[in-house]
């Protein structure tokens, strides 16, 4: 039963983080058109931002579905730009994520090898 309560707590914490991150972007871009929960969690002009807040340590699987969606959207409209804004409890260097994103980016622009 405790695990269920923890899940709700973490979900609310994640929504609050997303809301705060969105407000900061909007305030930084007051003269730009912003959209909440459009293509991604937040869109400011041509930038589409996915916000992830996790209480656990970073893992690629925690962002996989969001990154896959961003790549599909980019393939449909390559004039769009995407930002993955993350917070994980360990806040270590995201070397593994950088490697995976670089590989996926290369495939998206050059085609599969």
C-alpha positions as CSV (number, residue, x, y, z in Angstrom):
1,X,0.0,0.0,0.0
2,X,2.9,2.4,0.7
3,X,4.2,2.0,-2.8
4,X,0.9,3.2,-4.3
5,X,1.1,6.4,-2.1
6,X,4.7,6.9,-3.1
7,X,3.7,6.7,-6.8
8,X,1.1,9.5,-6.4
9,X,3.5,11.6,-4.4
10,X,6.2,11.3,-7.1
11,X,3.7,12.0,-9.9
12,X,2.5,15.2,-8.2
13,X,6.2,16.2,-7.6
14,X,6.8,15.6,-11.3
15,X,3.8,17.7,-12.4
16,X,4.9,20.5,-10.1
17,X,8.4,20.4,-11.5
18,X,7.0,20.5,-15.1
19,X,4.8,23.4,-14.2
20,X,7.7,25.4,-12.7
21,X,10.0,24.6,-15.6
22,X,7.3,25.7,-18.1
23,X,6.7,28.9,-16.2
24,X,10.4,29.7,-16.3
25,X,10.6,29.2,-20.0
26,X,7.4,31.3,-20.6
27,X,8.8,34.2,-18.5
28,X,12.1,34.0,-20.3
29,X,10.2,34.3,-23.6
30,X,7.4,36.8,-22.9
31,X,7.1,38.0,-26.5
32,X,6.9,34.5,-27.9
33,X,3.9,32.3,-28.4
34,X,3.8,29.4,-25.9
35,X,1.7,26.3,-25.8
36,X,1.3,23.9,-22.9
37,X,0.7,20.2,-23.6
38,X,0.8,20.6,-27.4
39,X,3.4,18.6,-29.3
40,X,5.3,18.2,-26.0
41,X,4.9,19.4,-22.5
42,X,5.7,23.0,-23.5
43,X,6.2,24.6,-26.9
44,X,7.8,28.1,-27.2
45,X,7.8,29.2,-30.8
46,X,9.6,26.4,-32.7
47,X,11.0,24.7,-29.6
48,X,9.2,21.7,-28.1
49,X,10.2,20.8,-24.6
50,X,9.7,17.5,-22.8
51,X,10.1,17.8,-19.0
52,X,11.1,14.8,-16.9
53,X,11.5,14.7,-13.2
54,X,12.3,11.5,-11.5
55,X,13.1,10.7,-7.9
56,X,15.2,7.7,-9.0
57,X,18.7,7.6,-10.6
58,X,19.0,8.3,-14.3
59,X,18.4,5.5,-16.8
60,X,17.9,5.6,-20.5
61,X,14.7,3.7,-20.1
62,X,13.2,6.6,-18.1
63,X,13.4,8.9,-21.2
64,X,13.1,6.4,-24.0
65,X,9.5,6.9,-24.9
66,X,9.8,10.7,-24.8
67,X,12.9,10.7,-27.0
68,X,11.3,8.3,-29.5
69,X,8.3,10.6,-29.7
70,X,10.5,13.6,-30.3
71,X,12.4,11.8,-33.1
72,X,9.1,10.8,-34.8
73,X,7.9,14.4,-34.6
74,X,11.2,15.7,-35.9
75,X,11.0,13.3,-38.8
76,X,7.6,14.8,-39.7
77,X,8.8,18.4,-39.3
78,X,12.5,18.9,-39.3
79,X,12.2,22.7,-38.8
80,X,11.1,22.0,-35.2
81,X,13.7,21.8,-32.4
82,X,13.3,19.7,-29.3
83,X,14.6,20.0,-25.8
84,X,14.7,17.3,-23.2
85,X,14.7,18.9,-19.8
86,X,15.5,16.3,-17.1
87,X,16.0,16.1,-13.3
88,X,17.1,12.8,-11.7
89,X,18.1,12.2,-8.1
90,X,21.7,11.4,-9.0
91,X,22.3,14.4,-11.3
92,X,25.4,12.7,-12.6
93,X,26.9,13.2,-16.0
94,X,24.4,11.9,-18.6
95,X,27.2,10.4,-20.8
96,X,25.0,7.3,-21.7
97,X,22.1,9.6,-22.7
98,X,24.4,11.7,-24.8
99,X,25.8,8.6,-26.6
100,X,22.3,7.2,-27.3
101,X,20.9,10.6,-28.5
102,X,23.9,11.1,-30.8
103,X,23.4,7.7,-32.3
104,X,19.7,8.2,-32.8
105,X,20.2,11.7,-34.2
106,X,22.7,10.4,-36.7
107,X,20.1,7.7,-37.8
108,X,17.4,10.3,-38.0
109,X,19.4,12.6,-40.3
110,X,21.4,10.1,-42.3
111,X,19.1,7.0,-42.2
112,X,19.9,3.7,-40.6
113,X,23.4,2.3,-41.1
